[in-house]
Amino acid sequence: MKVVLLYFSTTGNTKHVALGIQKALEGAGHTVALHDGFAMLKEYVALGESSVTPLTEKYQADVVEAEVVGIGAYVS
C-alpha cells in the first residue's frame, strides 16, 4: 500500500509520531512518503506565493498515487 504522511510540528512531538508511523508501516511492507508541512510552506514562500496554491507537482504525484493520506498537526 502507498501512504503519504504530511505533518506540521512546532516542538518535534508530531514529527516524532509521524516518524514512528512511517517506521511501523514500512516494517509492514508499505511504501511511505513523509512530508514536513512547514518545509512545503517555505517552498511556496521562496517561489513568491502569497496565497493558498495547489500542491506542487513534486507533492501531487505522491498524493495521486497514495491509497492513504495521513495528516498530523500540532494543537495549541
C-alpha positions as CSV (number, residue, x, y, z in Angstrom):
1,M,0.0,0.0,0.0
2,K,1.2,3.5,-0.8
3,V,0.9,6.0,2.0
4,V,1.6,9.8,2.3
5,L,2.1,11.3,5.7
6,L,2.0,15.1,6.0
7,Y,2.8,16.6,9.3
8,F,3.1,20.1,10.9
9,S,5.3,20.1,14.0
10,T,6.5,23.0,16.1
11,T,8.1,21.2,19.1
12,G,9.0,17.9,17.4
13,N,6.3,15.8,19.0
14,T,4.2,15.5,15.9
15,K,7.2,14.8,13.8
16,H,8.2,12.0,16.2
17,V,4.8,10.4,15.9
18,A,4.9,10.7,12.1
19,L,8.3,9.0,12.0
20,G,7.0,6.2,14.2
21,I,4.0,5.7,12.0
22,Q,6.3,5.7,8.9
23,K,8.6,3.1,10.6
24,A,5.7,0.8,11.5
25,L,4.1,1.0,8.1
26,E,7.4,0.4,6.3
27,G,8.1,-2.5,8.6
28,A,4.8,-4.0,7.5
29,G,5.9,-3.7,3.8
30,H,4.1,-0.5,2.8
31,T,5.6,2.4,0.9
32,V,5.5,5.7,2.8
33,A,6.3,9.3,1.6
34,L,6.8,11.6,4.6
35,H,6.4,15.4,4.1
36,D,7.1,18.2,6.5
37,G,4.3,20.7,6.0
38,F,6.3,23.7,7.2
39,A,9.1,22.8,4.7
40,M,6.4,22.8,2.0
41,L,5.2,26.3,3.1
42,K,8.8,27.6,3.0
43,E,9.0,26.3,-0.6
44,Y,5.8,28.3,-1.5
45,V,7.3,31.5,0.1
46,A,10.6,31.0,-1.7
47,L,8.6,30.8,-5.0
48,G,6.9,34.0,-4.2
49,E,3.5,32.5,-3.5
50,S,1.2,34.7,-1.4
51,S,-2.0,32.7,-1.3
52,V,-3.1,29.1,-0.9
53,T,-2.0,27.2,-4.0
54,P,-2.3,23.7,-5.3
55,L,0.3,21.2,-4.3
56,T,3.4,21.4,-6.5
57,E,4.0,18.6,-9.0
58,K,6.5,17.2,-6.6
59,Y,3.8,16.5,-4.0
60,Q,0.9,15.9,-6.3
61,A,2.5,12.7,-7.6
62,D,2.7,11.2,-4.1
63,V,-0.9,12.2,-3.2
64,V,-2.4,11.0,-6.5
65,E,-0.6,7.6,-6.2
66,A,-1.4,7.1,-2.5
67,E,-4.0,4.8,-1.2
68,V,-4.0,6.5,2.2
69,V,-3.1,10.1,3.1
70,G,-2.5,11.0,6.8
71,I,-2.2,14.5,8.2
72,G,-0.8,15.2,11.6
73,A,-0.8,18.7,13.2
74,Y,0.1,20.2,16.5
75,V,-2.6,21.5,18.8
76,S,-2.1,24.7,20.8
